[in-house]
Amino acid sequence: STPIYDQGKLSGAAVVFKDISERKRNEEALQAAHLELARMKERLEEENAYLQEEFSEQHNFKDIIG
């Protein structure tokens, strides 16, 4: 706040407020997107491990048959 003086005497104050609702919504949306990306990354890593195991098993099968 900023004091307002009238003839040297304090007569009031000026206060400025800023609405940060949109900023908070954006922060929450960004946080949700980050969480979703983390979940997707985890799922991709699981799928990659599964596919590598499947490929490895198929490759070994070919070596056994000749």
MDTraj code that builds the backbone (N, CA, C; nanometers):
import mdtraj as md
import numpy as np

residues = "SER THR PRO ILE TYR ASP GLN GLY LYS LEU SER GLY ALA ALA VAL VAL PHE LYS ASP ILE SER GLU ARG LYS ARG ASN GLU GLU ALA LEU GLN ALA ALA HIS LEU GLU LEU ALA ARG MET LYS GLU ARG LEU GLU GLU GLU ASN ALA TYR LEU GLN GLU GLU PHE SER GLU GLN HIS ASN PHE LYS ASP ILE ILE GLY".split()
xyz = np.array([
    [0.0838, -0.1185, 0.0000],
    [0.0000, 0.0000, 0.0000],
    [0.0879, 0.1244, 0.0000],
    [0.0289, 0.2305, -0.0481],
    [0.0991, 0.3579, -0.0552],
    [0.0202, 0.4609, 0.0242],
    [0.0848, 0.5266, 0.1202],
    [0.0124, 0.6266, 0.1989],
    [-0.0220, 0.7497, 0.1147],
    [-0.1365, 0.8090, 0.1450],
    [-0.1796, 0.9322, 0.0786],
    [-0.1852, 1.0412, 0.1856],
    [-0.1144, 1.1500, 0.1577],
    [-0.1084, 1.2609, 0.2527],
    [-0.1847, 1.3805, 0.1979],
    [-0.2484, 1.4524, 0.2879],
    [-0.3169, 1.5773, 0.2542],
    [-0.2652, 1.6829, 0.3499],
    [-0.1910, 1.7771, 0.2955],
    [-0.1292, 1.8846, 0.3726],
    [-0.0432, 1.8284, 0.4860],
    [0.0343, 1.7242, 0.4511],
    [0.1275, 1.6666, 0.5471],
    [0.0660, 1.5656, 0.6421],
    [-0.0660, 1.5503, 0.6385],
    [-0.1315, 1.4542, 0.7277],
    [-0.1767, 1.3325, 0.6472],
    [-0.1612, 1.2170, 0.7082],
    [-0.2046, 1.0934, 0.6446],
    [-0.3557, 1.0950, 0.6307],
    [-0.4025, 1.0825, 0.5074],
    [-0.5476, 1.0873, 0.4856],
    [-0.6016, 0.9570, 0.4254],
    [-0.5142, 0.8656, 0.3903],
    [-0.5609, 0.7398, 0.3325],
    [-0.4450, 0.6584, 0.2783],
    [-0.4823, 0.5571, 0.2059],
    [-0.3810, 0.4704, 0.1456],
    [-0.4358, 0.4159, 0.0144],
    [-0.3451, 0.3954, -0.0774],
    [-0.3818, 0.3346, -0.2053],
    [-0.3290, 0.1912, -0.2050],
    [-0.4171, 0.0982, -0.2380],
    [-0.3809, -0.0434, -0.2384],
    [-0.4139, -0.1010, -0.3759],
    [-0.3236, -0.1821, -0.4272],
    [-0.3439, -0.2443, -0.5578],
    [-0.3460, -0.3962, -0.5387],
    [-0.4479, -0.4593, -0.5947],
    [-0.4586, -0.6047, -0.5921],
    [-0.4508, -0.6559, -0.7351],
    [-0.3943, -0.7719, -0.7497],
    [-0.3842, -0.8314, -0.8822],
    [-0.4495, -0.9695, -0.8774],
    [-0.5408, -0.9934, -0.9697],
    [-0.6081, -1.1230, -0.9784],
    [-0.5129, -1.2233, -1.0434],
    [-0.4758, -1.3257, -0.9672],
    [-0.3836, -1.4269, -1.0198],
    [-0.4560, -1.5594, -1.0467],
    [-0.5871, -1.5545, -1.0592],
    [-0.6666, -1.6760, -1.0819],
    [-0.6215, -1.7500, -1.2075],
    [-0.6051, -1.6767, -1.3167],
    [-0.5643, -1.7399, -1.4423],
    [-0.4253, -1.8009, -1.4293],
    [-0.3367, -1.7309, -1.3624],
    [-0.2012, -1.7818, -1.3418],
    [-0.2046, -1.9123, -1.2620],
    [-0.2862, -1.9165, -1.1569],
    [-0.2980, -2.0373, -1.0754],
    [-0.3559, -2.1524, -1.1574],
    [-0.4562, -2.1238, -1.2396],
    [-0.5141, -2.2281, -1.3258],
    [-0.4084, -2.2818, -1.4220],
    [-0.3295, -2.1924, -1.4784],
    [-0.2232, -2.2339, -1.5700],
    [-0.1184, -2.3192, -1.4989],
    [-0.0829, -2.2804, -1.3767],
    [0.0136, -2.3583, -1.2992],
    [-0.0407, -2.4981, -1.2710],
    [-0.1693, -2.5064, -1.2348],
    [-0.2313, -2.6358, -1.2070],
    [-0.2382, -2.7217, -1.3334],
    [-0.2701, -2.6597, -1.4462],
    [-0.2754, -2.7332, -1.5730],
    [-0.1365, -2.7843, -1.6107],
    [-0.0359, -2.7023, -1.5895],
    [0.1012, -2.7429, -1.6191],
    [0.1435, -2.8587, -1.5295],
    [0.1072, -2.8506, -1.4028],
    [0.1397, -2.9573, -1.3088],
    [0.0696, -3.0879, -1.3494],
    [-0.0564, -3.0795, -1.3906],
    [-0.1306, -3.1982, -1.4350],
    [-0.0674, -3.2569, -1.5608],
    [-0.0257, -3.1718, -1.6531],
    [0.0386, -3.2186, -1.7762],
    [0.1711, -3.2877, -1.7444],
    [0.2452, -3.2322, -1.6502],
    [0.3725, -3.2920, -1.6101],
    [0.3490, -3.4310, -1.5495],
    [0.2470, -3.4429, -1.4665],
    [0.2138, -3.5715, -1.4059],
    [0.1740, -3.6732, -1.5127],
    [0.0946, -3.6307, -1.6090],
    [0.0531, -3.7195, -1.7179],
    [0.1739, -3.7641, -1.8003],
    [0.2662, -3.6728, -1.8274],
    [0.3879, -3.7101, -1.9007],
    [0.4710, -3.8110, -1.8225],
    [0.4787, -3.7936, -1.6920],
    [0.5534, -3.8883, -1.6088],
    [0.4888, -4.0265, -1.6152],
    [0.3556, -4.0312, -1.6119],
    [0.2849, -4.1598, -1.6231],
    [0.3099, -4.2240, -1.7595],
    [0.3042, -4.1430, -1.8642],
    [0.3270, -4.1952, -1.9991],
    [0.4698, -4.2473, -2.0140],
    [0.5655, -4.1762, -1.9562],
    [0.7054, -4.2188, -1.9614],
    [0.7214, -4.3533, -1.8918],
    [0.6590, -4.3670, -1.7761],
    [0.6675, -4.4925, -1.7021],
    [0.6066, -4.6075, -1.7838],
    [0.4926, -4.5821, -1.8445],
    [0.4288, -4.6865, -1.9261],
    [0.5151, -4.7223, -2.0471],
    [0.5728, -4.6216, -2.1106],
    [0.6615, -4.6478, -2.2247],
    [0.7812, -4.7331, -2.1840],
    [0.8376, -4.7033, -2.0680],
    [0.9514, -4.7814, -2.0198],
    [0.9106, -4.9260, -1.9942],
    [0.7907, -4.9461, -1.9377],
    [0.7411, -5.0818, -1.9144],
    [0.7195, -5.1556, -2.0466],
    [0.6575, -5.0877, -2.1421],
    [0.6330, -5.1489, -2.2731],
    [0.7644, -5.1805, -2.3441],
    [0.8604, -5.0919, -2.3331],
    [0.9908, -5.1133, -2.3955],
    [1.0590, -5.2362, -2.3360],
    [1.0538, -5.2492, -2.2037],
    [1.1140, -5.3657, -2.1385],
    [1.0455, -5.4941, -2.1848],
    [0.9142, -5.4904, -2.1946],
    [0.8390, -5.6075, -2.2413],
    [0.8781, -5.6442, -2.3844],
    [0.8825, -5.5453, -2.4714],
    [0.9174, -5.5717, -2.6112],
    [1.0606, -5.6223, -2.6255],
    [1.1513, -5.5682, -2.5457],
    [1.2897, -5.6159, -2.5512],
    [1.2976, -5.7624, -2.5081],
    [1.2196, -5.7978, -2.4062],
    [1.2174, -5.9366, -2.3604],
    [1.1584, -6.0276, -2.4687],
    [1.0499, -5.9840, -2.5301],
    [0.9882, -6.0626, -2.6377],
    [1.0856, -6.0813, -2.7541],
    [1.1513, -5.9750, -2.7925],
    [1.2472, -5.9828, -2.9030],
    [1.3613, -6.0767, -2.8674],
    [1.4092, -6.0664, -2.7448],
    [1.5192, -6.1510, -2.6999],
    [1.4790, -6.2981, -2.7036],
    [1.3583, -6.3289, -2.6582],
    [1.3099, -6.4671, -2.6604],
    [1.2972, -6.5176, -2.8037],
    [1.2455, -6.4365, -2.8939],
    [1.2309, -6.4774, -3.0339],
    [1.3675, -6.4980, -3.0984],
    [1.4601, -6.4103, -3.0663],
    [1.5950, -6.4208, -3.1227],
    [1.6618, -6.5500, -3.0754],
    [1.6495, -6.5826, -2.9495],
    [1.7078, -6.7058, -2.8961],
    [1.6417, -6.8281, -2.9585],
    [1.5131, -6.8205, -2.9849],
    [1.4415, -6.9311, -3.0474],
    [1.4986, -6.9585, -3.1862],
    [1.5275, -6.8545, -3.2610],
    [1.5864, -6.8715, -3.3946],
    [1.7238, -6.9374, -3.3851],
    [1.8025, -6.9013, -3.2824],
    [1.9353, -6.9610, -3.2656],
    [1.9250, -7.1100, -3.2346],
    [1.8237, -7.1484, -3.1590],
    [1.8069, -7.2889, -3.1230],
    [1.7702, -7.3718, -3.2459],
    [1.6780, -7.3206, -3.3290],
    [1.6328, -7.3927, -3.4481],
    [1.7431, -7.3967, -3.5539],
    [1.8144, -7.2904, -3.5656],
    [1.9233, -7.2856, -3.6618],
    [1.8829, -7.2084, -3.7775],
])
top = md.Topology()
chain = top.add_chain()
for i, resn in enumerate(residues, 1):
    res = top.add_residue(resn, chain, resSeq=i)
    for name in ("N", "CA", "C"):
        top.add_atom(name, md.element.get_by_symbol(name[0]), res)
traj = md.Trajectory(xyz[None], top)
